Amino acid sequence: MSEKPIRIRHKQFEYGPVATGIYRGLLWTTLVVPLYSIDFFFWYVAVLLFLGLGLRPLLELTGLYRWLVHVRVLAGNRITRKFDEEHAQKIDRKMRDDRYRNRRQKHSDLPKNW
């Protein structure tokens, strides 16, 4: 028996609480939508089925989710670059100051009244 092993696909991401809450709210409005229009109701149900069952596989198979995460990380790095550089400089200064403060004799690089 040479059966192929079953491939288990792991989810690459989970929807957040806001997206889940919005989807649950849309599900509850399916009770009200038929009162508005029956034609609109069928389209509404089709969109909800796509959002509930088809959006995640589409994002995972096409690689759009990984690409969007990559773009978000690049944007975050670009935004925090200046802060990170200033923080690294601050740490370097503190380490240098600590090294000079703990000397027994004054170093020639130190200011006059150190």
Rosetta silent file (secondary structure, phi, psi, omega in degrees, C-alpha in Angstrom):
SEQUENCE: MSEKPIRIRHKQFEYGPVATGIYRGLLWTTLVVPLYSIDFFFWYVAVLLFLGLGLRPLLELTGLYRWLVHVRVLAGNRITRKFDEEHAQKIDRKMRDDRYRNRRQKHSDLPKNW
SCORE:     score description
SCORE:     0.000 S_00000001
   1 L     0.000  108.887  179.595    0.000    0.000    0.000 S_00000001
   2 L  -110.389   67.509  177.790    1.689    3.111   -1.202 S_00000001
   3 L   -80.009  142.754  177.607   -0.763    5.736   -0.158 S_00000001
   4 L   -71.803  139.698  178.275    0.420    9.303   -0.300 S_00000001
   5 L   -67.000  146.393  179.605    0.754   10.885    3.127 S_00000001
   6 L   -73.378  127.755  178.410   -1.887   13.413    3.979 S_00000001
   7 L   -89.695  119.269  179.076   -0.538   16.938    3.782 S_00000001
   8 L   -94.829  122.224  177.708   -1.747   19.047    6.642 S_00000001
   9 L   -91.984  127.314  176.701   -1.871   22.733    5.832 S_00000001
  10 L   -93.242  144.716  178.102   -1.250   25.014    8.747 S_00000001
  11 L   -69.316  134.604  179.884   -2.906   28.391    8.884 S_00000001
  12 L   -82.164  -22.988 -178.609   -0.456   31.186    8.212 S_00000001
  13 L  -155.376  163.705  174.779   -2.481   33.744   10.148 S_00000001
  14 L  -119.550  145.375  175.896   -5.533   34.254   12.306 S_00000001
  15 L   -70.565  143.880 -179.424   -8.032   37.030   11.914 S_00000001
  16 L   -76.515  175.334 -177.731   -7.831   39.622   14.665 S_00000001
  17 H   -66.498  -31.743  179.769  -10.576   40.471   17.123 S_00000001
  18 H   -68.897  -48.468 -179.930  -11.754   43.501   15.126 S_00000001
  19 H   -62.832  -39.985  178.733  -12.124   41.554   11.871 S_00000001
  20 H   -65.461  -41.428  178.611  -13.831   38.684   13.699 S_00000001
  21 H   -64.603  -41.062  178.197  -16.219   41.087   15.415 S_00000001
  22 H   -63.732  -43.612  179.999  -17.099   42.805   12.153 S_00000001
  23 H   -62.981  -41.842  178.164  -17.736   39.456   10.464 S_00000001
  24 H   -64.623  -36.782  176.072  -19.977   38.314   13.314 S_00000001
  25 H   -64.593  -40.362  176.901  -21.887   41.588   13.081 S_00000001
  26 H   -64.762  -36.294  177.010  -22.348   41.049    9.341 S_00000001
  27 H   -62.691  -41.054  179.673  -23.632   37.551   10.029 S_00000001
  28 H   -68.255  -29.222  179.195  -26.253   38.929   12.395 S_00000001
  29 H   -75.138   -8.413  175.187  -27.404   41.481    9.833 S_00000001
  30 H   -64.393  -18.326  176.881  -28.338   38.630    7.472 S_00000001
  31 H   -75.063  -26.271 -176.240  -31.561   38.489    9.473 S_00000001
  32 L   -95.520  -29.194 -174.078  -32.407   42.064    8.493 S_00000001
  33 H   -59.655  -39.074  178.566  -31.150   42.153    4.891 S_00000001
  34 H   -61.992  -24.160  176.960  -34.038   40.091    3.392 S_00000001
  35 H   -70.070  -26.343 -179.856  -36.433   42.752    4.654 S_00000001
  36 H   -80.699  -54.792 -178.585  -34.562   45.272    2.529 S_00000001
  37 L  -163.242  133.028  178.530  -34.225   43.303   -0.720 S_00000001
  38 H   -71.809  -39.279  179.249  -34.241   39.622   -1.659 S_00000001
  39 H   -62.120  -42.984  178.671  -31.919   40.204   -4.639 S_00000001
  40 H   -66.027  -32.389 -178.924  -29.417   41.979   -2.412 S_00000001
  41 H   -60.847  -44.090 -179.034  -29.728   39.185    0.153 S_00000001
  42 H   -64.651  -40.395  176.724  -28.345   36.522   -2.211 S_00000001
  43 H   -66.187  -38.122  179.603  -25.350   38.701   -3.099 S_00000001
  44 H   -62.747  -44.887  178.997  -24.844   39.476    0.579 S_00000001
  45 H   -65.431  -39.561  178.948  -24.797   35.790    1.501 S_00000001
  46 H   -62.132  -42.528  178.774  -22.370   35.061   -1.375 S_00000001
  47 H   -65.444  -42.111  178.824  -19.976   37.761   -0.125 S_00000001
  48 H   -64.216  -38.622  176.478  -20.197   36.455    3.445 S_00000001
  49 H   -64.151  -40.999  177.515  -19.455   32.908    2.260 S_00000001
  50 H   -63.583  -44.705  179.762  -16.431   34.164    0.348 S_00000001
  51 H   -63.973  -38.192 -176.688  -15.187   36.124    3.370 S_00000001
  52 H   -79.346  -35.692 -173.233  -15.741   33.194    5.711 S_00000001
  53 H  -113.857  -27.212 -170.789  -14.492   30.326    3.568 S_00000001
  54 H  -109.213  -17.426 -174.466  -12.511   31.647    0.619 S_00000001
  55 H   -71.071  -45.951 -178.987  -10.520   34.705    1.653 S_00000001
  56 H   -61.846  -49.600  177.689   -7.911   33.001    3.829 S_00000001
  57 H   -60.849  -35.779  178.184   -7.035   30.275    1.275 S_00000001
  58 H   -63.651  -45.423  179.720   -6.861   32.921   -1.457 S_00000001
  59 H   -65.974  -36.500 -178.613   -4.455   35.057    0.574 S_00000001
  60 H   -74.941  -42.750 -177.163   -2.312   32.061    1.525 S_00000001
  61 H   -70.302  -37.368 -178.553   -2.129   30.436   -1.923 S_00000001
  62 H   -81.781  -15.031 -179.425   -1.342   33.635   -3.822 S_00000001
  63 L    82.852    7.454 -179.822    1.223   34.773   -1.247 S_00000001
  64 H   -63.424  -36.222 -178.987   -0.507   38.122   -0.764 S_00000001
  65 H   -64.088  -47.106  179.476   -0.521   37.723    3.011 S_00000001
  66 H   -62.301  -39.038  179.796    3.251   37.180    3.218 S_00000001
  67 H   -65.211  -43.531  179.515    3.823   40.110    0.855 S_00000001
  68 H   -65.196  -37.626  177.092    1.609   42.425    2.927 S_00000001
  69 H   -64.898  -41.053  179.146    3.375   41.377    6.146 S_00000001
  70 H   -61.895  -45.851  179.182    6.730   42.072    4.475 S_00000001
  71 H   -62.844  -40.146  179.171    5.599   45.545    3.363 S_00000001
  72 H   -65.156  -38.958  178.512    4.260   46.280    6.862 S_00000001
  73 H   -66.959  -42.463  178.128    7.566   45.250    8.455 S_00000001
  74 H   -61.919  -42.517  179.520    9.549   47.415    6.024 S_00000001
  75 H   -65.045  -41.246  178.620    7.302   50.399    6.746 S_00000001
  76 H   -63.961  -40.558  177.497    7.636   49.840   10.496 S_00000001
  77 H   -64.552  -39.755 -179.709   11.424   49.647   10.224 S_00000001
  78 H   -66.621  -36.368 -179.173   11.513   52.838    8.192 S_00000001
  79 H   -70.263  -40.672 -174.994    9.353   54.641   10.732 S_00000001
  80 H   -93.778    5.171 -176.890   11.396   53.559   13.761 S_00000001
  81 H   -60.070  -46.027 -178.216   14.837   53.857   12.143 S_00000001
  82 H   -63.866  -43.718  178.610   15.597   57.300   13.593 S_00000001
  83 H   -61.037  -43.710 -179.210   14.477   56.267   17.080 S_00000001
  84 H   -63.140  -40.883  178.999   16.585   53.090   16.927 S_00000001
  85 H   -64.660  -44.186  178.754   19.684   55.031   15.848 S_00000001
  86 H   -63.808  -38.944  179.248   19.242   57.582   18.638 S_00000001
  87 H   -65.662  -41.262  178.500   18.699   54.804   21.171 S_00000001
  88 H   -64.144  -40.446  177.882   21.876   53.009   20.027 S_00000001
  89 H   -63.729  -40.992  179.537   23.845   56.264   20.328 S_00000001
  90 H   -62.255  -43.332  178.466   22.452   56.824   23.820 S_00000001
  91 H   -64.112  -42.782  178.373   23.519   53.328   24.900 S_00000001
  92 H   -60.577  -43.953  178.846   27.006   53.841   23.418 S_00000001
  93 H   -61.569  -43.188 -179.522   27.370   57.155   25.275 S_00000001
  94 H   -64.384  -42.290  178.765   26.258   55.582   28.551 S_00000001
  95 H   -64.341  -40.446  178.805   28.716   52.698   28.184 S_00000001
  96 H   -65.100  -44.179  179.741   31.542   55.132   27.368 S_00000001
  97 H   -63.495  -41.864  178.648   30.658   57.357   30.322 S_00000001
  98 H   -63.534  -37.970 -179.853   30.514   54.385   32.688 S_00000001
  99 H   -65.708  -41.665 -178.956   33.895   53.192   31.479 S_00000001
 100 H   -75.317  -32.644 -178.498   35.506   56.608   32.086 S_00000001
 101 H   -66.977  -32.141 -175.439   33.755   57.229   35.427 S_00000001
 102 L   -88.864   13.717  176.803   35.150   54.077   37.003 S_00000001
 103 L   -84.618  151.816  177.395   38.799   54.944   36.339 S_00000001
 104 L   -85.077  -32.745  178.915   41.107   55.811   39.216 S_00000001
 105 L  -111.333  153.402 -178.751   43.106   58.316   37.279 S_00000001
 106 L   -73.126  139.424  178.360   41.759   60.966   35.001 S_00000001
 107 L   -90.048  149.252 -176.576   41.895   60.208   31.337 S_00000001
 108 L   -69.052  -20.884  179.861   43.222   62.844   28.987 S_00000001
 109 L   -80.004  -11.400 -176.226   40.068   62.693   26.846 S_00000001
 110 L   -76.813  153.242  175.028   37.844   63.747   29.741 S_00000001
 111 L   -64.379  169.360 -171.758   36.619   67.330   30.190 S_00000001
 112 L   -63.176  -47.570 -176.081   38.374   69.584   32.711 S_00000001
 113 L  -105.993   51.976 -176.986   35.933   69.306   35.657 S_00000001
 114 L   -77.094    0.000    0.000   34.794   65.727   35.255 S_00000001
